[in-house]
Every structure is written in structure tokens, then in C-alpha cells.
Amino acid sequence: MEESGGGSAAGAIVGLLMLVVELAIFAVIIAGMWKLFVKAGQPGWAAIVPIYNTYVMTQIVGRPILWFILTFVPCVNFVAMILIMIDLAKSFGKSTGYAIGMVFLPFIFIPMLGFGDAQYSGPSFKG
């Protein structure tokens, strides 16, 4: 019996294509976050530093440090990040619906917020 390498080559091509698409989506989100941070008066490079970018985001929306800590608690972190995204959208004059878009389609809504005409109006959380 002779084995054909056609199936494995096709799988490798599909895998490579998926990797390129994922990296492109990741780059678009990072670029949007970079612009968003700069609009809010924070350093843009903070968008590419894991964990620190979440801390900066809590500062942008005006949430206390406890909310940053809550992002490390399993299950609670989902709720905390959704509320932070809602505050982030409101800090830029957008609605809760826009925040839901940022949660489910971040590769569309975060760049729209960063590169769009939305202006940072200060922390939205008044607690």
C-alpha cells in the first residue's frame, strides 16, 4: 500500500491559514486598544503588556483596584470584564449595546472605538 501525503499537506495549509487569520485579528485588536489607550491619556504600549493592560483599562474607566483583582477570580472575571467594557464604552460616549459588541466582536468594535471619532470624556464609573 502506498500512502498519500495529500491529506496532511492540506491540513497543514488550512492550519497555517487559520494561524495567519488569528494573528491578523489579534493585531487589529491590539492596534485598536493602542489608539484607545492614547485617546484616554494612557501610554499606547500598555495595550501590548498582558495583565498591565487590564489594570490600565480599570484606571481609564475609574474602577477601584478591587476590580482589577476580580479579573483573576474564576467565573467572577467574566462579569467583571463585561462591566469594565460597559464602563469603557460609556467613557467614550457609547451605549451599553456598543459594549456588548466589544465583548462579542472585539475585532470590530475595539478598533472602531480606537480609530473612530469617539472622544474620551473621563471615567464613567462614579462609585
Number of C-alpha atoms within 10 A of each C-alpha: 3 4 6 8 8 9 9 10 11 11 11 12 11 12 12 12 12 12 12 12 12 12 12 13 15 14 14 17 20 21 21 25 26 23 23 29 22 17 19 22 12 17 15 20 15 20 24 14 10 9 14 13 19 19 18 18 25 23 17 23 25 20 20 13 11 9 19 22 13 16 19 13 11 9 10 11 16 15 13 18 19 16 18 25 22 24 26 29 26 21 22 22 17 16 14 17 11 19 23 17 17 22 17 10 12 19 20 15 21 26 20 18 24 23 16 13 9 16 15 22 13 16 18 20 18 8 6
